[in-house]
Amino acid sequence: MPGPVLRAGAWPAIAGVTGVAAVVGGCGAAFPAAATMLFPICFALLAAAAAFTLDEPASLVVDVTPTGLARRTGIRAVALLAPLTAGALVMLAAALRGLALPWAAAGLALAGNVLLGFAAACVLRTRTGEPGAAAGTAVVLVLMAPSLVPQVARWVRTFPAPGAGGPSSDPVWWIVLTVCVVAIAISISGRGLPRWMSVIP
Amino acid sequence: MTMTLAPARPGAAAGRATFAALAVRETRRFALNPVFLAAAGLTAYTLWIGQRSTVTEIDGANTIAAVFFGGFGMLVAFWLTRSMRASEPVAGVTPTTLPARTAALCATAIVPFGCGCLTLLAFLHFHPISDPVYGAFSLPARIAVLVGQIVVPSLGGPLLGVALGRWVRFPGAPFVLFLILSGWVNLVMALTLARPDSAPVAVLRLFAPFALFTLHSDAGVTAWRGSPWFFLGWQLALCVIAVLVALLRGAEGRLRSRIIRALGIVLAAAVIMLLLAGTGGFTHAVTT
């Protein structure tokens, strides 16, 4: 069963977006002056790649098969290894280039980004067969908000900046990780979502 | 002596009426899209909140319209363009051709363009053009910088979204492109900081739909090399390229060959404008 479920995944989208993220992150490692801007973009792209892991064009058929949603989601979660590995390689390259980043916090941010994309896909998957585009867009807009709106950056930071003042990104990511785990658990348990979430844009 | 006027072709008049009706409908859909409304609200809020404290630099404020009306506008235009994909088997057999429908979609860019113009006026109200925050540029050049950073990206983003929607099937294409462009602008800024006086680096910095022309630091305001006027020409050429590439989808016969010929001419003009933008203006970075 895992083989066919994995084979039906949106691999071109996951691999493509992960590849673009790896290039952006590689540029960040190669040009340390731009790293603090390029790494958040890289991580946002990895979150978007994670959002495509649950895309199922044949959902009308697949959703009524005996294989439950939780099992299918668990099998598809294997695809998260692609963005996680790409992110880890980018951080390794940056470390080898001598970048002075808080690596534990950066690792937490990477895990948080990827899990946020996956959780958004899990929640939307209960309403649509291909949640990748909507979940990816939403996650990217949320993750890039501190970079796009200067006022947001005063309150929330989604990437740990080396030696800078301002808020730490760690509390944000611990909260996000907790919320994501709860959201994934609820969405794969088969319970209905609140009515206000019944329409996907 | 009598003079006769040739009657207008009834087909042309009907085509114009159809185009106008389609353009109005698409423009309404664009203007009422929640993401675009959020972009307009965020732009207004950010401009208003930014002027409440003492203004010492404009490097953040002048990117707002490009991000919201250009970036978010690209997302909305992409969705609008793709929203008809499912009904293409039905819409495709109507008398209205695909290029005509694409032209109507391109017309929606008038909405973010108008919003960009309003944003420019508000920006000039909050940050008068005579302020020292604009660096060593002359007054007309400062206007050109602001038009290139606020108005033209607001027009170009949605046009790029229409072109993407016509040619790219991947539904995540607009946000991936948005992030790639953001990354590129940041990368070339880092290069510019390392080599501020290099002409090739200036061309690289301007090889984007958006570029910063000043940097604020403790030493003062640094005006980068490059001509804001020719950069405007480059941006407008990019807008025309986006429209032509979008129209190319579904074009047949003489229309297709005319679009391809026009595309060649505009591409050549864009390259010339980019080179002139990179080599014109100040010959080195000027800090005041």
Interface residues (C-beta under 8 A of the other chain):
Chain A: A13 G16 V17 V20 V24 C27 F31 A33 A34 M37 L38 I41 C42 A44 L45 A48 F52 E130 G132 A133 G136 T137 V140 L141 M144 S147 L148 V149 P150 Q151 P201
Chain B: P34 L42 T46 I49 G50 G60 V67 F68 G71 L75 F170 P171 G172 P174 F175 V176 F178 L179 I180 S182 G183 N186 L187 M189 A190 L191 L193 A194
